[in-house]
Amino acid sequence: MKRVKNAAIAVGDPKIIRGWVMYDWANSVFQLTILSAIFPIYFNSVTSHNGDSVIQVFGFNIINTVAYSWSISAAYLFVALLSPFFSSMADYTGMRKSYMKFFTWVGSISCGLLYFFDPQHIELGLIAFTLATIGYGGSIVFYNSFLPVIAEPKDQDRISARGYSMGYIGGVVLLILNLAVILGQDALGIKDDSFPARIAFVTVFIWWIGFAQITFRRLPKYTYGHGKASKRVLTNGYSELRKVFRQILKSRSLTFFLFGFFFMMMGTLTVMFMAATYGEKEIGLDETTLIATVLVIQLVGSVGAHGFAWLSGKIGNFQSLIITVFWWVFVCVAAFFITDAFGFMIVAFFIGLVMGGSQALARSTYSKMLPKTTDHTSFFSFYDVMEKLATVGGTFSFGLIEAITGNMRTSVVAICIYFVLSLFFFLFLYMSQKGKLRFR
């Protein structure tokens, strides 16, 4: 281990690193239980009545799933626009743990407030869901920023993978426990059908904030900022992104890659967030089937990620990435035509196979395309902001198209178009480079 200059922080300290990794275990339950599985299904059931899915929100009539997708858009837009500011403040003041704590408390408490979400408190539910998503996204900004502070560069990929694995296990464990309560509702003597879901939201609150305390006890209180002038503290993060943007524009390969990445993530993340809602509303699947499907996607996702990693070693990163986008196009076409539970499960299986692999390949390909003499941290900050903006664009357009057409299947066509646009940029880049993009 070595000490960071001017800071009493042991880089490579196993205890600190274990504490950092535990935050993935703590927060991933939000992503799986709230964003992907139980809450989307519960939201549809609470906001639908006798086939009518139009709800009143702050005096405006709006389709329930449109309100849901736009809540995600608003949350990620907030995080995308302000994450450079948050990062700059953390770097300058050194108080990144305090900021991380704040967003963790906002997110977890908001999950707990979802217990009170019912047909009489729709606005409360939407506000709590939006704040929970902001808390999650905001805390991740500071969580990620700790990694280069506490770990040696050579260990960062390995430690990051540990965090991902812990998050996957934690999310699945809590979801299975909540699924057991849902399935055992009668045996447990629960008469209120909404109670198991509302209790699940409370368990996310307890799990998230409870296990996060391990992280907060072990991470350093201050990381000591390196800002030189206080007048730049508010704008330094944006200045760094602007510099990166100018450098990217000078590289045609990076420019075309990021266009392709942006449209790919518009489709990928929208599928992740809206799949359960689509299955419940358009296919008419019950809660148990949908939650089980989400678990299948998670389990298959790990296999798919390893499979595409193996493929990239055989034929190259960029070629494998192009294959994943082709895969996504076919998945969207199939999703448009499915009408029953069996078809939905088949499509979900193939989504699971490609979901993790496409995101992992995009990030590793981008890393290999960067100039070796550049500041990779700033380039990946730009990458992360683009990913969040892609979430905003995808979920907002999904809701807008449904609001205009009244049909979620039409929104699936839009997602398919995003993947086709991504494919265009990737193929154009590959052909213009005459097959030189063969990273391994």
C-alpha positions in Angstrom: 0.0 0.0 0.0 1.0 3.6 -0.5 -0.2 6.9 0.9 -1.8 9.6 -1.2 0.1 12.8 -1.1 -1.3 15.3 1.4 -4.0 12.8 2.5 -4.1 10.1 5.1 -5.7 7.6 2.7 -4.1 4.2 2.2 -4.4 3.3 -1.4 -5.0 -0.4 -1.7 -6.2 -0.8 1.9 -8.3 -4.1 1.8 -10.7 -2.8 4.5 -11.5 0.4 2.6 -11.9 -1.5 -0.6 -14.3 -4.0 1.0 -16.3 -1.1 2.3 -16.4 0.4 -1.2 -17.5 -2.8 -2.8 -20.4 -3.2 -0.2 -22.1 -0.1 -1.7 -22.8 -2.1 -4.8 -24.4 -4.8 -2.6 -26.4 -2.0 -0.9 -27.7 0.0 -3.9 -28.3 -2.6 -6.5 -31.6 -3.6 -4.9 -33.0 -0.3 -6.1 -32.1 -1.0 -9.7 -33.6 -4.5 -9.6 -36.6 -4.3 -7.3 -37.6 -0.7 -8.0 -36.5 0.1 -11.6 -36.8 -3.3 -13.2 -39.2 -5.6 -11.4 -41.7 -5.0 -8.7 -42.4 -1.2 -8.8 -43.2 -1.0 -12.6 -45.8 -3.8 -12.2 -47.2 -2.3 -9.0 -47.3 1.1 -10.7 -49.4 -0.2 -13.6 -51.8 -2.0 -11.2 -52.3 1.1 -9.0 -52.8 3.5 -11.9 -55.1 1.3 -14.0 -58.9 0.9 -13.4 -61.2 -1.2 -15.5 -58.9 -0.9 -18.5 -58.5 2.8 -18.2 -54.8 3.8 -17.9 -55.3 7.6 -17.9 -54.4 9.2 -14.6 -54.5 12.7 -13.3 -51.2 14.2 -12.2 -51.2 17.7 -10.8 -54.4 18.5 -12.7 -53.2 17.0 -16.1 -54.5 13.8 -17.6 -51.8 11.5 -18.8 -51.3 7.8 -19.6 -49.9 6.0 -16.6 -46.9 4.5 -18.5 -46.1 7.8 -20.1 -45.9 9.4 -16.6 -43.7 6.5 -15.5 -41.2 6.8 -18.3 -41.1 10.6 -18.1 -40.3 10.3 -14.3 -37.2 8.3 -15.3 -36.3 10.9 -17.9 -36.6 13.8 -15.4 -34.4 12.0 -12.9 -31.7 11.1 -15.3 -31.7 14.5 -16.9 -31.2 16.1 -13.5 -28.3 13.8 -12.8 -26.8 14.2 -16.2 -26.9 18.0 -16.1 -25.6 18.3 -12.6 -23.1 15.4 -12.3 -20.2 17.5 -13.6 -21.0 20.1 -10.9 -21.2 17.4 -8.3 -17.9 15.9 -9.4 -16.2 19.3 -9.4 -17.5 20.0 -5.9 -16.3 16.6 -4.7 -12.8 17.1 -6.2 -12.5 20.6 -4.8 -13.9 20.2 -1.3 -12.8 16.6 -0.7 -16.2 15.9 0.8 -17.3 13.3 -1.7 -18.5 10.9 1.1 -20.8 13.6 2.5 -22.4 14.2 -0.9 -22.7 10.4 -1.4 -24.4 10.1 1.9 -26.9 12.8 1.1 -28.0 11.2 -2.2 -28.1 7.8 -0.5 -30.5 9.1 2.2 -32.6 10.9 -0.4 -32.8 7.7 -2.6 -33.5 5.2 0.2 -36.0 7.3 2.1 -37.9 7.9 -1.1 -38.1 4.1 -1.6 -39.6 3.8 1.8 -42.2 6.5 1.0 -43.4 4.3 -1.9 -45.1 2.2 0.8 -47.8 5.0 0.9 -48.2 5.0 -2.9 -51.8 4.0 -3.7 -54.6 5.2 -6.1 -55.3 8.2 -3.7 -51.6 9.3 -3.6 -50.4 9.0 -7.2 -48.5 12.3 -7.2 -46.7 11.1 -4.0 -45.7 7.9 -5.7 -44.3 9.7 -8.8 -42.4 12.2 -6.7 -40.9 9.5 -4.5 -40.0 7.4 -7.5 -38.3 10.3 -9.2 -36.4 11.3 -6.1 -35.3 7.7 -5.5 -33.9 7.5 -9.0 -32.1 10.8 -8.5 -30.7 9.6 -5.2 -29.5 6.4 -6.9 -27.9 8.2 -9.9 -26.4 10.9 -7.7 -24.8 8.6 -5.2 -23.3 6.5 -8.0 -21.5 9.6 -9.3 -19.6 9.9 -6.0 -19.3 6.2 -5.5 -17.5 5.7 -8.8 -15.3 8.7 -8.1 -13.9 7.0 -5.0 -12.3 4.1 -7.0 -9.2 6.0 -8.3 -8.7 7.5 -4.8 -8.6 4.2 -2.9 -7.2 1.7 -5.4 -4.1 1.3 -7.5 -4.7 1.7 -11.3 -3.7 -1.9 -11.9 -6.3 -3.1 -9.5 -9.3 -0.9 -10.5 -10.8 -3.2 -13.1 -10.7 -6.1 -10.8 -12.2 -4.2 -7.8 -14.9 -2.7 -10.1 -15.8 -6.2 -11.2 -16.0 -7.3 -7.6 -18.4 -4.5 -6.9 -20.6 -5.5 -9.9 -20.7 -9.1 -8.8 -21.7 -8.1 -5.2 -24.4 -5.9 -6.6 -25.8 -8.6 -8.8 -25.9 -11.1 -5.9 -27.4 -8.6 -3.5 -30.1 -7.5 -5.9 -31.1 -11.1 -6.7 -31.1 -12.1 -3.1 -33.6 -9.4 -2.0 -35.7 -9.9 -5.1 -36.1 -13.6 -4.4 -37.0 -12.9 -0.8 -39.7 -10.4 -1.9 -40.9 -12.8 -4.6 -41.3 -15.5 -1.8 -43.5 -13.1 0.1 -45.6 -12.4 -3.0 -46.0 -16.1 -3.8 -46.6 -17.0 -0.2 -49.1 -14.2 0.5 -52.0 -16.6 1.3 -49.8 -18.8 3.5 -48.7 -15.7 5.4 -52.3 -14.6 5.9 -51.8 -11.4 3.9 -55.3 -10.3 2.7 -54.3 -7.0 1.1 -52.9 -7.8 -2.4 -50.9 -4.6 -2.5 -49.1 -5.2 0.8 -46.3 -7.5 -0.5 -45.2 -5.0 -3.1 -45.4 -2.1 -0.7 -43.4 -4.1 1.9 -40.8 -4.8 -0.9 -40.3 -1.0 -1.2 -39.6 -0.8 2.5 -37.1 -3.6 2.3 -35.2 -1.7 -0.4 -35.1 1.3 1.9 -33.8 -0.8 4.9 -31.3 -2.9 2.8 -29.9 0.1 0.9 -29.4 2.5 3.8 -28.5 -0.3 6.2 -25.6 -1.9 4.2 -24.5 1.5 3.0 -23.5 2.2 6.6 -20.6 -0.3 6.2 -19.4 1.7 3.2 -19.7 5.0 5.1 -17.8 3.8 8.1 -14.9 2.6 6.0 -14.5 5.2 3.3 -12.3 8.2 4.2 -14.2 11.2 5.4 -12.2 13.6 3.3 -10.3 12.9 0.0 -8.8 16.4 -0.1 -9.6 18.4 -3.2 -7.1 19.6 -5.7 -8.9 22.7 -7.0 -6.6 25.7 -7.2 -9.1 28.5 -7.4 -12.5 28.6 -5.7 -14.0 30.6 -8.5 -13.7 27.6 -10.7 -15.3 25.1 -8.4 -18.8 25.5 -9.9 -17.6 25.2 -13.5 -14.5 23.0 -13.5 -16.5 19.8 -14.3 -18.2 21.4 -17.3 -14.9 22.9 -18.5 -13.4 19.4 -18.5 -16.3 18.0 -20.5 -16.0 20.8 -23.0 -12.3 20.1 -23.5 -13.1 16.4 -24.1 -15.9 17.3 -26.5 -13.4 19.4 -28.6 -10.9 16.5 -28.6 -13.6 14.0 -29.7 -14.7 16.3 -32.6 -11.1 16.2 -33.9 -11.3 12.4 -34.1 -13.8 11.0 -36.7 -13.6 7.5 -35.3 -14.5 8.6 -31.8 -17.2 10.9 -33.1 -18.9 8.2 -35.1 -18.4 5.6 -32.3 -20.1 7.9 -29.7 -23.0 8.6 -32.1 -23.5 4.8 -32.4 -23.1 4.3 -28.7 -25.6 7.0 -27.9 -28.4 5.4 -30.1 -27.5 2.0 -28.8 -27.9 3.1 -25.2 -31.1 4.9 -26.0 -32.5 1.5 -27.0 -30.8 -0.7 -24.5 -31.6 1.3 -21.3 -35.2 2.0 -22.4 -35.7 -1.8 -22.9 -34.2 -2.3 -19.4 -36.5 0.2 -17.8 -39.7 -0.4 -19.7 -39.7 -4.2 -20.3 -41.7 -5.1 -17.3 -44.2 -2.4 -17.9 -44.6 -3.5 -21.5 -45.1 -7.1 -20.5 -47.8 -6.2 -17.9 -49.7 -3.7 -20.1 -49.4 -5.0 -23.6 -49.1 -8.8 -23.0 -51.2 -8.9 -19.8 -48.7 -10.9 -17.8 -49.2 -11.4 -14.1 -46.8 -10.1 -11.4 -45.2 -13.5 -10.6 -44.4 -14.2 -14.3 -42.9 -10.8 -14.8 -40.7 -10.9 -11.7 -39.5 -14.4 -12.6 -38.7 -13.1 -16.1 -36.6 -10.3 -14.7 -34.7 -12.9 -12.6 -34.1 -14.9 -15.8 -32.7 -11.8 -17.6 -30.3 -11.3 -14.7 -29.1 -14.9 -14.6 -28.8 -15.1 -18.4 -27.1 -11.7 -18.5 -24.0 -13.0 -16.7 -23.7 -15.9 -19.2 -24.2 -13.5 -22.2 -21.6 -11.1 -20.9 -19.0 -13.9 -20.7 -20.1 -15.3 -24.0 -19.6 -12.0 -25.8 -16.3 -11.5 -24.0 -15.2 -14.8 -25.4 -16.4 -13.8 -28.9 -14.5 -10.5 -28.8 -11.4 -12.5 -28.1 -12.0 -14.5 -31.2 -13.1 -11.9 -33.8 -12.4 -8.5 -32.1 -14.3 -6.0 -29.9 -15.8 -3.9 -32.7 -17.1 -6.8 -34.7 -18.7 -8.3 -31.6 -20.3 -5.0 -30.8 -21.8 -4.8 -34.2 -23.2 -8.3 -33.8 -24.9 -7.2 -30.5 -26.6 -4.3 -32.2 -27.9 -6.6 -35.0 -29.1 -8.9 -32.1 -31.0 -5.9 -30.6 -32.7 -5.1 -33.8 -34.1 -8.7 -34.1 -35.2 -8.6 -30.4 -37.2 -5.4 -31.0 -38.9 -6.9 -34.1 -39.8 -10.0 -32.1 -41.1 -7.9 -29.2 -43.4 -6.0 -31.5 -45.2 -9.1 -32.6 -45.3 -11.2 -29.3 -48.8 -11.6 -27.8 -48.4 -14.2 -25.1 -46.3 -15.2 -22.0 -44.3 -17.8 -23.9 -43.2 -15.3 -26.5 -42.3 -12.7 -23.9 -40.1 -15.2 -22.0 -38.3 -16.2 -25.2 -37.6 -12.5 -26.0 -36.6 -11.9 -22.4 -34.1 -14.7 -22.7 -32.4 -13.2 -25.7 -32.5 -9.7 -24.1 -30.6 -11.2 -21.1 -28.0 -12.7 -23.4 -27.2 -9.5 -25.2 -27.9 -6.8 -22.5 -24.7 -7.2 -20.4 -22.5 -8.1 -23.4 -23.4 -5.0 -25.4 -22.8 -2.6 -22.6 -19.5 -4.3 -21.6 -18.3 -4.3 -25.2 -19.2 -0.7 -25.8 -17.2 0.4 -22.7 -14.1 -1.7 -23.5 -14.1 -0.7 -27.2 -14.3 3.0 -26.2 -11.4 2.5 -23.8 -9.3 0.9 -26.5 -10.0 3.7 -29.0 -8.8 6.5 -26.7 -5.4 8.0 -27.3 -2.9 6.6 -24.8 -1.6 10.0 -23.8 -5.0 11.4 -22.8 -6.8 11.8 -19.5 -9.1 8.7 -19.5 -11.0 9.9 -16.4 -12.3 13.0 -18.2 -13.2 10.9 -21.3 -15.1 8.4 -19.2 -17.0 11.3 -17.4 -18.1 12.4 -20.9 -19.0 8.8 -21.7 -21.1 8.5 -18.5 -23.0 11.8 -19.2 -23.8 10.6 -22.7 -25.1 7.4 -21.3 -27.4 9.3 -18.9 -28.6 11.6 -21.7 -29.3 8.5 -23.8 -31.5 7.2 -21.0 -33.4 10.6 -21.0 -33.8 10.5 -24.8 -35.0 6.9 -24.9 -37.5 6.9 -22.0 -38.9 10.4 -22.9 -39.4 9.4 -26.6 -40.9 6.1 -25.5 -43.5 7.9 -23.4 -44.1 10.6 -26.0 -44.8 8.2 -28.8 -47.2 6.3 -26.6 -48.9 9.5 -25.6 -49.4 10.4 -29.3 -50.4 7.0 -30.6 -51.9 5.5 -27.4 -50.0 2.3 -28.2 -46.8 1.0 -26.5 -46.0 -1.2 -29.5 -45.4 1.9 -31.6 -42.8 2.9 -29.1 -41.0 -0.4 -29.6 -40.7 0.5 -33.3 -38.9 3.7 -32.2 -36.5 1.6 -30.1 -35.8 -0.6 -33.1 -35.0 2.6 -35.1 -32.5 3.7 -32.5 -30.7 0.4 -32.9 -30.7 0.7 -36.7 -29.2 4.2 -36.4 -26.6 2.8 -34.0 -25.8 0.1 -36.5 -25.4 2.6 -39.3 -22.8 4.6 -37.4 -20.9 1.5 -36.3 -20.9 0.0 -39.8 -19.9 3.2 -41.4 -17.0 3.6 -39.0 -16.0 0.0 -39.5 -16.1 0.2 -43.3 -14.3 3.6 -43.4 -11.5 2.1 -41.3 -11.3 -0.8 -43.8 -11.7 -3.3 -41.0 -8.9 -1.9 -38.8 -11.1 -1.7 -35.8 -10.3 -5.2 -34.5 -9.5 -4.7 -30.8 -9.0 -7.7 -28.6 
